[in-house]
Amino acid sequence: MNRNFVTLSLVLAALLLSVLPVAAQQAGFSLLEGNAAGAGFGTALVLIGAGWGFGRIGQAALESMARQPEIAPRIQTGMLIIAALLEGATFFALIVCIIMAVKA
């Protein structure tokens, strides 16, 4: 696993864990008021993950096509199917984030 990714994950986890106690000390704080912020953060994570996934799919497909050009059409078909599945999961996660943001 990439060292930068692990470091970024730990920093984000520390930030998330440190914000909630600070916000809870405010008068009249409710977790329901944080829905929009949480949905925005969730949306950002979904889009970062989708971008990373699409990049990995493209990288692997191009490497495979460069090594064996004769099976490039089969690789391209598999790449498009996987990309479509990733796109569907991304849209589902974005819809869930939008519903959470709108939820009172």
Residue, then its C-alpha position, 0 to 999 in steps of 0.5 A: m500500500n502506498r505510504n502517502f495514502v496511509t498517511l493521508s488516511l490517518v490524518l483524515a481519521a484524526l481530523l474526523l475524530s477530533v471535530l466531533p467532541v469540539a462540536a458537541q461542546q457548543a450549545g444546542f449542537s445536534l448531530l442532525e445539523g451535521n448531515a450536510a457536512g457529513a454528506g459533503f465529506g462522504t461525497a468527496l471520499v466517493l469521488i476520490g475513490a472513484g477517480w482512483g479506481f478509474g485510474r487503476i483500471g486504465q493503468a492496468a488496461l493500458e499496460s496489458m494492451a502494451r504487452q499483448p496488443e493482439i488481445a486488446p479488444r478483449i481487455q478493452t471490453g473487460m475494462l469497460i464492464i468494470a468501469a461501468l460497475l464502478e460508475g454504478a457504485t459511485f452513483f449509488a454512493l452519491i445518491v445516498c450522500i444527497i439523501m443524507a444531506v437533505k434529510a432533516 
